[in-house]
Amino acid sequence: MNSRTIPSLDGLRACSVFLVIVSHFLAYLPGKENQFPFVQLSWLGKSGVDIFFVISGFLITGLLVKEWNATRKISLRNFYFRRFFRIFPPFYVFLAIMGIVWARGIVSINVPGFVSSATYTSNYWGSPNWILAHTWSLGLEEQFYVLWPPCFALLGKRRSAQVALAIITLGPAVRLLNYVVAPPLRGAEGVMLHTRLDMIMFGCAMALLLESPRFHEQAQRFLHPALFSFAVLYIVVLAPVLSARFMGWYDWPAGYTLRGSLISLVVLYAVKRPASPTGKFLNLALMRHLGVISYSIYLWQQPFMGGFGGLAVPWNIVPTLGAAELSHWLVERPSFWLRDRLALRLTRARNSVEALDGPPDVRETVRTGAEQT
């Protein structure tokens, strides 16, 4: 399972990165940063990143469920092999270029921030400045990748669903406990794995529960255009306003959980109603393409939205998209090609080893064929 085979998901990814860009766009709009509604809408980035989180949990868990149903096990080696070529090349090329422009004095980056970004730990330490500030979400995602697949492989589908629902349920309590017992971490609840994992778990739980006919039947009752419209209104307008106005007093006990629930509803509606007006819009060729390059857009929007290169709003959107396209075609696609080539060679080598360990007649056939090539 991937976003290419599930209707609307690429379009939703495009919408999520658009929300992040709009929030940064408004934050740097001259003279408007403290005026309503810009100060509230500049919090749209939180909603955009949360959509990314839910989609990520949904897709990753969907892959694990598909593999489990076929083989009753999870190949962690294959999982991390594919994640390596999907995530690392675009990120480290981006980081290398930022390191070069930093060395030339074009931008300012502190050493702890650069190191924590490079090690996917900036959501816990390092305090990167603006250029690398968005790496907190990438770190949180990587930490999720490290923990969730082994958990799934060990527990199976049913118990993994129970774990996901438990993390969602306990999420508000974990954030409040973090506030009480870890005063130095106050204010960082929005970026740390243990206080934000529940958002990704919404997607994980949805992918697992969709296996249940009962859940699928119950979910159909919520796939109503009016409820979907309310969810979109909340995510795009109400959530940023409430977060900006009440901050942790709202987000910690209720805001994140409510936003995760409604994002899950939006994702489910978009996936299950591709023929609706929303589904048709999300599946337009342009939206799908922007979703395909959304990872590179997210990487490169940060420096350009912060005035990198001396370009101001709105002209900085042009180099942002240009850099994302270059990253996609020159880094991502070659990386996928290399991944598939290596996977094919490894599969052939593994099959050859298995054949050599087989009966004598099979071993002889393999040796003869090897000698002729």
The 8 nearest C-alpha neighbors of each residue, nearest first, counted from 0:
[[1, 62, 61, 4, 58, 2, 65, 5],
 [2, 0, 3, 4, 58, 5, 62, 61],
 [1, 3, 5, 4, 8, 9, 0, 58],
 [4, 2, 1, 5, 9, 6, 8, 0],
 [5, 3, 2, 1, 0, 6, 8, 7],
 [6, 4, 2, 3, 8, 7, 1, 270],
 [7, 5, 270, 8, 273, 4, 282, 2],
 [8, 6, 10, 281, 282, 9, 270, 269],
 [9, 7, 11, 10, 2, 6, 5, 12],
 [10, 8, 290, 287, 12, 11, 7, 2],
 [9, 11, 281, 286, 13, 287, 7, 8],
 [12, 10, 14, 8, 13, 9, 7, 15],
 [11, 13, 290, 9, 15, 10, 14, 8],
 [12, 14, 290, 10, 289, 11, 16, 15],
 [15, 13, 17, 11, 12, 16, 18, 10],
 [14, 16, 47, 12, 18, 17, 13, 50],
 [15, 17, 19, 18, 13, 14, 47, 20],
 [18, 16, 14, 20, 15, 19, 21, 13],
 [19, 17, 47, 21, 15, 16, 20, 44],
 [20, 18, 44, 16, 22, 47, 17, 21],
 [19, 21, 17, 23, 22, 18, 24, 16],
 [22, 20, 24, 18, 23, 19, 25, 17],
 [21, 23, 41, 43, 19, 44, 25, 24],
 [24, 22, 26, 20, 25, 21, 304, 27],
 [23, 25, 21, 22, 27, 26, 20, 28],
 [26, 24, 28, 22, 27, 23, 41, 21],
 [25, 27, 23, 24, 41, 32, 28, 22],
 [28, 26, 25, 24, 29, 23, 32, 312],
 [27, 29, 25, 31, 26, 24, 32, 30],
 [30, 28, 31, 27, 32, 26, 25, 312],
 [29, 31, 32, 28, 33, 34, 27, 26],
 [32, 30, 34, 33, 29, 28, 37, 25],
 [31, 33, 38, 26, 34, 30, 37, 28],
 [34, 32, 38, 31, 35, 37, 30, 36],
 [35, 33, 31, 37, 32, 38, 36, 30],
 [36, 34, 37, 38, 39, 33, 31, 32],
 [35, 37, 39, 38, 34, 40, 240, 41],
 [38, 36, 40, 35, 39, 34, 41, 32],
 [37, 39, 41, 33, 32, 40, 36, 35],
 [40, 38, 240, 37, 41, 36, 239, 243],
 [39, 41, 37, 42, 43, 38, 239, 36],
 [40, 42, 22, 38, 39, 43, 26, 25],
 [43, 41, 239, 40, 44, 39, 45, 22],
 [44, 42, 22, 40, 46, 45, 41, 239],
 [43, 45, 19, 47, 22, 42, 46, 18],
 [46, 44, 48, 43, 47, 42, 49, 19],
 [45, 47, 49, 43, 44, 48, 234, 50],
 [48, 46, 15, 44, 18, 50, 19, 45],
 [47, 49, 51, 45, 50, 46, 44, 52],
 [48, 50, 52, 46, 51, 47, 45, 53],
 [49, 51, 47, 53, 52, 48, 15, 54],
 [52, 50, 48, 54, 49, 53, 55, 15],
 [53, 51, 199, 49, 55, 50, 54, 56],
 [52, 54, 202, 199, 56, 50, 55, 51],
 [55, 53, 57, 51, 56, 52, 202, 58],
 [56, 54, 52, 58, 57, 53, 59, 51],
 [55, 57, 202, 203, 199, 53, 59, 54],
 [56, 58, 202, 203, 54, 206, 55, 60],
 [59, 57, 61, 55, 60, 56, 54, 1],
 [60, 58, 62, 56, 61, 57, 55, 63],
 [59, 61, 63, 62, 203, 57, 58, 56],
 [60, 62, 58, 64, 59, 63, 206, 57],
 [63, 61, 65, 0, 59, 60, 64, 66],
 [62, 64, 60, 66, 61, 65, 67, 59],
 [65, 63, 67, 61, 66, 62, 60, 68],
 [66, 64, 62, 68, 63, 67, 61, 69],
 [65, 67, 69, 63, 64, 68, 70, 62],
 [68, 66, 71, 64, 72, 70, 69, 65],
 [67, 69, 65, 66, 71, 70, 64, 72],
 [68, 70, 66, 67, 71, 65, 72, 64],
 [69, 71, 72, 67, 68, 66, 73, 65],
 [72, 70, 67, 68, 69, 73, 66, 155],
 [73, 71, 67, 70, 152, 74, 66, 155],
 [74, 72, 152, 75, 67, 66, 63, 71],
 [75, 73, 76, 77, 78, 72, 152, 66],
 [76, 74, 78, 77, 73, 79, 148, 149],
 [75, 77, 74, 78, 79, 80, 81, 73],
 [78, 76, 80, 74, 75, 79, 81, 82],
 [79, 77, 75, 80, 81, 76, 82, 74],
 [78, 80, 82, 81, 76, 77, 83, 75],
 [81, 79, 77, 83, 78, 82, 76, 84],
 [80, 82, 79, 83, 78, 84, 85, 77],
 [81, 83, 79, 85, 84, 80, 86, 78],
 [84, 82, 80, 81, 85, 87, 86, 79],
 [83, 85, 81, 82, 86, 334, 87, 338],
 [86, 84, 82, 83, 81, 87, 335, 88],
 [87, 85, 83, 84, 82, 88, 89, 90],
 [86, 88, 90, 83, 89, 91, 84, 85],
 [87, 89, 91, 90, 92, 86, 84, 330],
 [90, 88, 92, 91, 87, 330, 93, 331],
 [89, 91, 93, 87, 88, 92, 94, 86],
 [90, 92, 94, 93, 88, 89, 95, 87],
 [91, 93, 95, 89, 94, 90, 88, 96],
 [94, 92, 90, 91, 96, 95, 89, 97],
 [93, 95, 91, 97, 92, 96, 98, 90],
 [94, 96, 98, 92, 97, 93, 91, 99],
 [97, 95, 99, 98, 93, 94, 92, 100],
 [96, 98, 94, 100, 99, 95, 101, 93],
 [99, 97, 95, 101, 96, 100, 94, 102],
 [100, 98, 96, 102, 101, 97, 95, 103],
 [99, 101, 103, 97, 105, 102, 98, 106],
 [102, 100, 98, 106, 104, 99, 103, 105],
 [103, 101, 99, 104, 100, 98, 105, 106],
 [104, 102, 100, 101, 105, 99, 106, 98],
 [103, 105, 101, 102, 106, 100, 107, 99],
 [104, 106, 100, 103, 101, 107, 102, 308],
 [107, 105, 101, 104, 100, 108, 307, 103],
 [106, 108, 101, 109, 104, 105, 128, 130],
 [109, 107, 128, 101, 106, 110, 113, 112],
 [108, 110, 112, 111, 113, 127, 107, 128],
 [109, 111, 113, 112, 114, 108, 125, 127],
 [112, 110, 125, 114, 113, 109, 115, 127],
 [111, 113, 127, 125, 115, 126, 109, 110],
 [112, 114, 110, 116, 111, 115, 117, 109],
 [115, 113, 117, 111, 116, 112, 110, 118],
 [114, 116, 121, 120, 118, 112, 125, 117],
 [115, 117, 119, 113, 121, 114, 118, 134],
 [118, 116, 114, 115, 119, 113, 94, 91],
 [117, 119, 115, 116, 120, 114, 121, 138],
 [120, 118, 138, 116, 117, 121, 115, 137],
 [119, 121, 115, 122, 138, 118, 123, 116],
 [120, 122, 115, 135, 124, 116, 123, 125],
 [121, 123, 135, 191, 190, 120, 124, 138],
 [124, 122, 121, 120, 191, 125, 190, 135],
 [125, 123, 121, 126, 122, 120, 115, 112],
 [124, 126, 112, 111, 115, 121, 127, 123],
 [127, 125, 112, 124, 128, 121, 111, 132],
 [128, 112, 126, 132, 131, 125, 113, 129],
 [127, 129, 132, 130, 131, 108, 126, 112],
 [128, 130, 132, 131, 127, 305, 301, 302],
 [131, 129, 302, 128, 132, 301, 305, 108],
 [132, 130, 133, 129, 127, 134, 128, 116],
 [131, 133, 129, 127, 134, 128, 130, 135],
 [132, 134, 135, 131, 136, 301, 137, 129],
 [135, 133, 137, 136, 132, 131, 116, 138],
 [134, 136, 122, 121, 138, 133, 137, 139],
 [137, 135, 139, 138, 134, 133, 140, 190],
 [138, 136, 134, 140, 139, 135, 141, 119],
 [139, 137, 119, 135, 141, 136, 140, 120],
 [138, 140, 136, 142, 137, 141, 192, 143],
 [139, 141, 143, 137, 138, 142, 136, 144],
 [142, 140, 144, 138, 143, 139, 137, 145],
 [141, 143, 145, 139, 144, 140, 138, 146],
 [142, 144, 140, 141, 146, 145, 147, 139],
 [145, 143, 141, 142, 146, 147, 140, 148],
 [146, 144, 142, 143, 147, 141, 148, 149],
 [147, 145, 143, 144, 149, 148, 150, 142],
 [146, 148, 150, 149, 144, 143, 151, 145],
 [147, 149, 151, 150, 146, 152, 144, 145],
 [150, 148, 152, 151, 147, 146, 153, 75],
 [151, 149, 147, 153, 148, 152, 154, 146],
 [150, 152, 148, 154, 155, 149, 153, 159],
 [153, 151, 149, 73, 150, 155, 154, 148],
 [152, 154, 150, 151, 155, 149, 148, 159],
 [155, 153, 151, 158, 152, 159, 150, 156],
 [154, 156, 151, 152, 157, 159, 158, 153],
 [157, 155, 159, 158, 160, 151, 154, 207],
 [156, 158, 160, 159, 155, 161, 154, 207],
 [157, 159, 161, 160, 154, 156, 155, 162],
 [160, 158, 162, 156, 161, 157, 151, 154],
 [159, 161, 163, 157, 158, 162, 204, 207],
 [160, 162, 158, 164, 159, 163, 165, 157],
 [163, 161, 159, 165, 160, 164, 166, 158],
 [162, 164, 160, 166, 200, 165, 161, 204],
 [165, 163, 167, 161, 166, 162, 168, 160],
 [164, 166, 162, 168, 167, 163, 169, 161],
 [167, 165, 169, 163, 168, 164, 197, 170],
 [168, 166, 197, 164, 170, 165, 169, 163],
 [167, 169, 165, 166, 170, 164, 171, 197],
 [168, 170, 166, 172, 167, 171, 165, 173],
 [169, 171, 173, 167, 172, 168, 197, 166],
 [172, 170, 252, 174, 173, 251, 169, 175],
 [173, 171, 175, 169, 174, 170, 176, 252],
 [174, 172, 176, 170, 171, 175, 177, 169],
 [175, 173, 177, 171, 194, 172, 176, 251],
 [174, 176, 178, 172, 177, 173, 171, 179],
 [177, 175, 173, 179, 178, 174, 172, 180],
 [176, 178, 174, 181, 175, 180, 179, 173],
 [177, 179, 175, 176, 185, 181, 182, 180],
 [180, 178, 176, 177, 181, 182, 175, 185],
 [179, 181, 177, 178, 176, 182, 175, 183],
 [182, 180, 177, 184, 183, 178, 179, 185],
 [181, 183, 185, 184, 178, 180, 179, 177],
 [184, 182, 181, 185, 186, 178, 187, 180],
 [185, 183, 182, 187, 181, 186, 188, 178],
 [186, 184, 182, 187, 178, 183, 188, 181],
 [185, 187, 188, 184, 189, 247, 183, 178],
 [188, 186, 189, 185, 184, 190, 191, 122],
 [187, 189, 194, 190, 186, 191, 185, 174],
 [188, 190, 187, 191, 195, 194, 186, 251],
 [189, 191, 122, 188, 187, 135, 195, 192],
 [192, 190, 122, 194, 193, 188, 195, 189],
 [191, 193, 195, 196, 194, 139, 190, 142],
 [192, 194, 191, 196, 195, 173, 174, 197],
 [193, 195, 174, 191, 192, 188, 196, 173],
 [196, 194, 192, 197, 193, 198, 191, 189],
 [197, 195, 192, 198, 199, 193, 194, 200],
 [196, 198, 167, 200, 195, 199, 166, 170],
 [199, 197, 200, 196, 201, 259, 195, 53],
 [200, 198, 52, 53, 56, 201, 196, 197],
 [199, 201, 203, 197, 202, 163, 198, 204],
 [202, 200, 204, 199, 198, 203, 53, 205],
 [201, 203, 57, 56, 53, 205, 200, 204],
 [204, 202, 56, 200, 57, 206, 60, 205],
 [203, 205, 207, 201, 206, 202, 163, 160],
 [204, 206, 202, 208, 207, 203, 209, 201],
 [207, 205, 57, 203, 209, 61, 204, 208],
 [208, 206, 204, 205, 209, 210, 160, 203],
 [207, 209, 210, 205, 211, 206, 204, 214],
 [208, 210, 211, 206, 207, 215, 205, 214],
 [209, 211, 208, 207, 212, 206, 215, 214],
 [210, 212, 209, 214, 213, 208, 215, 207],
 [213, 211, 215, 214, 216, 210, 209, 208],
 [212, 214, 216, 211, 215, 217, 218, 209],
 [215, 213, 217, 211, 216, 212, 218, 208],
 [214, 216, 212, 218, 213, 217, 209, 211],
 [215, 217, 213, 214, 219, 218, 212, 220],
 [216, 218, 214, 219, 215, 220, 213, 221],
 [219, 217, 215, 220, 221, 216, 214, 222],
 [218, 220, 222, 217, 221, 216, 215, 223],
 [221, 219, 218, 222, 217, 223, 216, 215],
 [220, 222, 219, 218, 223, 226, 264, 217],
 [223, 221, 219, 268, 220, 224, 218, 227],
 [222, 224, 226, 225, 221, 227, 220, 268],
 [223, 225, 227, 226, 228, 222, 268, 229],
 [226, 224, 228, 227, 223, 229, 230, 222],
 [225, 227, 229, 228, 223, 224, 230, 221],
 [226, 228, 224, 230, 225, 229, 265, 223],
 [229, 227, 225, 231, 226, 230, 224, 232],
 [230, 228, 232, 226, 227, 231, 233, 225],
 [229, 231, 227, 233, 261, 228, 232, 234],
 [230, 232, 234, 228, 233, 229, 235, 227],
 [233, 231, 229, 235, 230, 236, 234, 228],
 [232, 234, 237, 230, 231, 236, 238, 235],
 [233, 235, 231, 238, 232, 236, 46, 230],
 [236, 234, 232, 233, 231, 237, 43, 238],
 [237, 235, 233, 232, 238, 239, 234, 240],
 [236, 238, 233, 240, 239, 241, 234, 235],
 [237, 239, 241, 234, 240, 233, 236, 242],
 [240, 238, 42, 242, 39, 241, 43, 237],
 [241, 239, 39, 243, 237, 238, 242, 244],
 [242, 240, 244, 238, 243, 239, 245, 237],
 [241, 243, 246, 239, 245, 244, 240, 238],
 [244, 242, 240, 241, 39, 246, 245, 239],
 [243, 245, 241, 242, 246, 240, 39, 239],
 [244, 246, 242, 249, 248, 241, 243, 247],
 [247, 245, 242, 248, 243, 249, 244, 250],
 [248, 246, 250, 249, 251, 245, 242, 186],
 [247, 249, 246, 245, 250, 251, 252, 253],
 [248, 250, 247, 254, 245, 246, 251, 253],
 [254, 251, 249, 247, 255, 253, 252, 246],
 [250, 252, 247, 171, 249, 253, 174, 248],
 [253, 251, 171, 250, 249, 254, 248, 172],
 [254, 252, 256, 250, 255, 251, 249, 257],
 [255, 253, 250, 257, 249, 256, 258, 251],
 [254, 256, 258, 250, 257, 253, 259, 251],
 [257, 255, 259, 253, 258, 254, 260, 198],
 [258, 256, 260, 254, 259, 255, 253, 261],
 [257, 259, 255, 261, 260, 256, 262, 254],
 [258, 260, 262, 256, 257, 261, 198, 255],
 [261, 259, 257, 263, 258, 262, 256, 264],
 [260, 262, 264, 258, 263, 230, 259, 265],
 [263, 261, 265, 259, 264, 260, 258, 266],
 [264, 262, 266, 260, 261, 265, 267, 259],
 [263, 265, 261, 267, 262, 266, 268, 260],
 [266, 264, 262, 268, 263, 267, 269, 227],
 [267, 265, 263, 269, 264, 268, 270, 262],
 [266, 268, 264, 270, 265, 269, 271, 263],
 [269, 267, 265, 271, 270, 266, 222, 272],
 [268, 270, 266, 272, 267, 278, 271, 7],
 [271, 269, 267, 6, 268, 7, 272, 273],
 [270, 272, 268, 269, 267, 273, 6, 222],
 [273, 271, 269, 274, 275, 268, 270, 278],
 [274, 272, 278, 275, 269, 270, 271, 279],
 [275, 273, 272, 278, 279, 276, 277, 271],
 [274, 276, 278, 277, 272, 273, 279, 269],
 [277, 275, 279, 278, 280, 274, 273, 281],
 [278, 276, 280, 275, 279, 281, 269, 273],
 [277, 279, 273, 275, 281, 280, 276, 274],
 [278, 280, 276, 282, 277, 281, 274, 273],
 [279, 281, 277, 283, 278, 282, 276, 286],
 [282, 280, 10, 278, 7, 279, 283, 286],
 [283, 281, 279, 7, 280, 287, 10, 278],
 [282, 284, 286, 280, 285, 281, 287, 279],
 [283, 285, 287, 286, 288, 282, 281, 289],
 [286, 284, 288, 287, 283, 289, 282, 10],
 [287, 285, 10, 289, 283, 288, 284, 281],
 [286, 288, 9, 290, 10, 284, 285, 289],
 [287, 289, 291, 285, 290, 286, 284, 292],
 [290, 288, 286, 13, 292, 291, 287, 293],
 [289, 291, 9, 13, 293, 12, 287, 288],
 [290, 292, 288, 289, 293, 9, 287, 294],
 [293, 291, 289, 290, 295, 294, 327, 296],
 [294, 292, 290, 296, 295, 291, 289, 297],
 [295, 293, 297, 296, 292, 298, 291, 290],
 [294, 296, 323, 298, 297, 293, 292, 299],
 [297, 295, 293, 323, 299, 294, 298, 300],
 [298, 296, 294, 295, 300, 299, 293, 16],
 [297, 299, 295, 296, 300, 294, 301, 90],
 [298, 300, 296, 301, 297, 319, 295, 302],
 [299, 301, 319, 303, 297, 304, 296, 302],
 [300, 302, 304, 299, 303, 130, 305, 298],
 [303, 301, 130, 305, 307, 304, 300, 299],
 [302, 304, 307, 305, 306, 300, 301, 315],
 [305, 303, 301, 302, 306, 300, 23, 315],
 [306, 304, 302, 303, 307, 301, 129, 130],
 [305, 307, 303, 309, 310, 304, 311, 308],
 [308, 306, 303, 302, 309, 305, 310, 304],
 [309, 307, 310, 306, 303, 105, 302, 315],
 [308, 310, 306, 307, 311, 303, 315, 305],
 [311, 309, 315, 306, 308, 314, 307, 312],
 [310, 312, 315, 314, 306, 313, 309, 304],
 [313, 311, 314, 315, 24, 28, 310, 27],
 [312, 314, 315, 311, 316, 24, 310, 317],
 [315, 313, 312, 316, 311, 317, 310, 318],
 [314, 316, 310, 317, 313, 303, 312, 311],
 [315, 317, 319, 314, 318, 313, 320, 303],
 [316, 318, 319, 315, 320, 314, 321, 313],
 [319, 317, 321, 320, 316, 322, 315, 303],
 [320, 318, 316, 300, 322, 317, 321, 299],
 [319, 321, 323, 317, 318, 322, 324, 316],
 [322, 320, 318, 324, 323, 319, 317, 325],
 [321, 323, 325, 319, 324, 320, 318, 326],
 [324, 322, 295, 296, 320, 326, 321, 325],
 [323, 325, 327, 321, 326, 322, 320, 328],
 [326, 324, 322, 328, 327, 323, 329, 321],
 [327, 325, 323, 330, 329, 324, 328, 322],
 [326, 328, 331, 324, 325, 330, 329, 323],
 [329, 327, 325, 332, 326, 330, 331, 324],
 [328, 330, 326, 325, 327, 331, 333, 332],
 [331, 329, 326, 333, 327, 332, 328, 89],
 [332, 330, 327, 334, 333, 328, 89, 335],
 [331, 333, 335, 334, 328, 330, 327, 336],
 [334, 332, 336, 335, 330, 331, 337, 329],
 [333, 335, 331, 337, 332, 336, 84, 330],
 [334, 336, 338, 332, 333, 337, 339, 331],
 [335, 337, 333, 339, 334, 338, 340, 332],
 [338, 336, 340, 334, 335, 339, 341, 333],
 [339, 337, 335, 341, 336, 340, 342, 334],
 [338, 340, 342, 336, 337, 341, 343, 335],
 [341, 339, 337, 343, 342, 338, 336, 344],
 [340, 342, 344, 338, 343, 339, 345, 337],
 [341, 343, 339, 345, 340, 344, 338, 346],
 [342, 344, 346, 340, 341, 345, 339, 347],
 [345, 343, 341, 347, 346, 342, 348, 340],
 [346, 344, 348, 342, 347, 343, 349, 341],
 [347, 345, 349, 343, 344, 348, 342, 350],
 [346, 348, 350, 344, 345, 349, 351, 343],
 [349, 347, 345, 351, 346, 350, 344, 352],
 [348, 350, 346, 352, 351, 347, 345, 353],
 [349, 351, 353, 347, 348, 352, 346, 354],
 [350, 352, 354, 348, 349, 353, 347, 355],
 [353, 351, 355, 349, 354, 350, 348, 356],
 [354, 352, 350, 356, 351, 355, 349, 357],
 [353, 355, 357, 351, 356, 352, 362, 350],
 [356, 354, 362, 352, 357, 353, 351, 365],
 [355, 357, 353, 354, 352, 358, 362, 359],
 [356, 358, 354, 355, 361, 362, 353, 359],
 [357, 359, 361, 360, 362, 356, 355, 354],
 [360, 358, 362, 361, 363, 357, 355, 356],
 [359, 361, 363, 362, 358, 364, 357, 365],
 [362, 360, 364, 363, 358, 359, 357, 354],
 [363, 361, 355, 359, 365, 364, 360, 354],
 [362, 364, 366, 360, 361, 365, 367, 359],
 [365, 363, 361, 367, 362, 366, 368, 360],
 [364, 366, 368, 362, 363, 367, 369, 361],
 [367, 365, 369, 363, 368, 364, 362, 370],
 [368, 366, 364, 370, 369, 365, 363, 371],
 [367, 369, 365, 371, 366, 370, 364, 372],
 [370, 368, 366, 367, 372, 371, 365, 364],
 [369, 371, 367, 368, 372, 366, 365, 364],
 [370, 372, 368, 369, 367, 366, 365, 364],
 [371, 369, 370, 368, 367, 366, 365, 364]]
